[in-house]
Amino acid sequence: MDLETVTLSRIVEKLAPELVPFLTERELNMNIVLREGLAVLAPEDAIEIVQHSIYENQKQVMLH
């Protein structure tokens, strides 16, 4: 298994740049570990990662 760590901003800029204005700086700077690397992601994968990242960010904000 080939793991790659990238920021959410790299994923979004490559696969769904229209989402950049809707994400916070904190969300864009989140590290994401990809199992097969950035090269094999599809746009629908990016959407799923963004949704999960927003959820995780909101959960952390609520806990603080």
KEGURO-915526 format. One line per 5 residues: their letters; for each residue z, x, y of N, C-alpha, C. Coordinates in steps of 0.1 Angstrom, whole numbers, plus 5000, padded with zeros to 4 digits. Atoms other than C-alpha are relative to their C-alpha. Example, Ala and Ser with C-alpha at 12.3 -4.5 7.8 and 13.67 -1.06 7.14 Angstrom:
% residues 2
AS> 5000/5009/4988/5078/5123/4955/5000/5009/5012; 5000/4991/4989/5071/5137/4989/5008/4992/5011;
//
This chain:
% residues 64
MDLET> 5000/5008/4988/5000/5000/5000/5000/5009/5012; 5001/4992/4988/4990/5014/5034/5005/4993/5012; 4993/5007/4988/5014/5004/5062/4996/5006/5013; 5003/4996/4987/5005/5006/5098/5008/4993/5010; 4992/5006/4990/5028/5000/5128/4992/5000/5013;
VTLSR> 5007/5002/4988/5011/4986/5159/5008/4991/5009; 4994/5010/4991/5022/4967/5190/4992/4987/4999; 5006/5013/5000/5015/4930/5192/4988/5000/5010; 5010/5000/4990/4994/4938/5223/4987/5006/4994; 5013/4995/5007/4969/4959/5202/4994/4990/4992;
IVEKL> 5006/5011/5008/4965/4930/5178/4993/4990/5008; 5005/5010/4992/4960/4905/5205/4988/5004/5008; 5011/4995/4992/4937/4926/5226/4987/5002/4991; 5011/4998/5009/4915/4933/5196/4994/4987/4995; 5004/5012/5007/4914/4898/5180/5001/4987/5007;
APELV> 4999/5013/4993/4925/4872/5204/5004/5003/5015; 4997/4996/4986/4924/4886/5240/5003/4988/5009; 4997/5011/4992/4925/4851/5254/5015/4996/5001; 4986/5003/5001/4962/4849/5244/5009/5009/5009; 4992/4990/4992/4973/4879/5265/5008/4994/5012;
PFLTE> 4993/5005/4989/4982/4859/5296/5012/4991/4996; 4989/5009/5004/5005/4836/5276/5012/5007/4993; 4989/4993/5007/5027/4863/5261/5008/5008/5011; 4992/4992/4991/5056/4880/5278/4998/5015/4997; 5001/4985/5002/5058/4918/5282/5008/5004/4988;
RELNM> 4991/4997/5012/5086/4918/5256/4992/4997/4987; 5008/5004/5012/5064/4900/5231/4989/5010/4998; 5011/4991/5001/5034/4922/5238/5004/5014/4995; 4995/4987/5004/5055/4953/5232/5007/5000/4986; 4994/5001/5013/5069/4941/5199/4992/5009/4990;
NIVLR> 5006/4992/5011/5062/4965/5169/4998/4990/4989; 5004/5008/5011/5044/4948/5141/4996/5010/4989; 5004/4992/5012/5041/4964/5106/4990/4992/4992; 5011/5006/5007/5008/4956/5090/4999/5006/4986; 5001/4995/5014/5005/4959/5052/4987/5007/4997;
EGLAV> 5013/4994/5003/4968/4967/5051/4994/5006/5012; 5006/4994/4988/4963/4980/5087/4993/4990/5009; 5006/5008/4990/4947/4966/5118/4985/4997/4997; 5014/5001/5003/4912/4971/5105/4996/4988/4992; 5003/5011/5008/4914/4943/5080/5005/4986/5005;
LAPED> 4995/5013/4995/4930/4916/5102/4988/4991/5005; 5010/5009/4995/4910/4885/5110/5007/4992/5012; 4994/5007/4988/4914/4864/5142/5011/4990/4996; 4990/5010/5004/4933/4837/5123/5013/5007/4996; 4988/4992/5003/4958/4864/5111/5007/5003/5013;
AIEIV> 4994/4997/4987/4963/4874/5147/5008/4988/5006; 4993/5012/4996/4972/4838/5156/5013/4998/4993; 4988/5002/5008/4997/4836/5128/5011/5010/5004; 4991/4990/4995/5013/4869/5139/5006/4997/5013; 4995/5003/4987/5015/4858/5175/5010/4988/4999;
QHSIY> 4991/5011/5001/5031/4825/5165/5014/5005/4994; 4988/4995/5005/5057/4843/5144/5008/5009/5009; 4994/4991/4991/5064/4869/5170/5006/4992/5012; 4994/5009/4990/5070/4842/5197/5012/4993/4995; 4988/5006/5007/5094/4824/5173/5011/5010/5000;
ENQKQ> 4989/4990/5002/5113/4856/5166/5006/5004/5014; 4995/4996/4987/5115/4865/5203/5009/4989/5006; 4992/5011/4994/5128/4830/5213/5013/4999/4992; 4988/5000/5008/5153/4832/5184/5010/5010/5005; 4992/4989/4995/5166/4865/5197/5006/4997/5014;
VMLH> 4995/5004/4986/5169/4852/5233/5011/4990/4999; 4990/5010/5002/5188/4822/5221/5013/5005/4995; 4988/4995/5006/5213/4843/5202/5008/5009/5010; 4993/4992/4989/5221/4864/5233/5005/4992/5010;
//
